[in-house]
């Protein structure tokens, strides 16, 4: 996924600032809630950096407001039993940040949807054995 040049410039601004480190949450969950800061994973971190860049903020509460208003994470359907015992079998499986609600997580597809919906993606590419293919993204 290649953001537009304008978004790229803003991402670089964040990457070269104190904000980048401040947005990282060391507590990891493979199913971290992108609307909460209790846990984080790599895709949540990417969304936090993107929103900080796009909206010019380092304030976590403001980032969360923008995420809730403009970003639809992927819903993961797991049984209650899987949710209850998942951490026994998978390191980094924590769901406390979902507060008993549906598991909503950041994924590559949800990030692509966000950027394409708001006209902030220059291209979406897929690397296959045959080469690199530009994907058409359905909105």
Secondary structure by P-SEA (a helix, b strand, c coil): ccccaaaaaaaaaaaacccccccccccccccccccccccccaaaaaaaaaaaaaaccccaaaaaaaaaaccccbbbbbcccccccccccccccccccccccccccccaaaaaaaaaaaccccbbbbbccccbbbbbccc
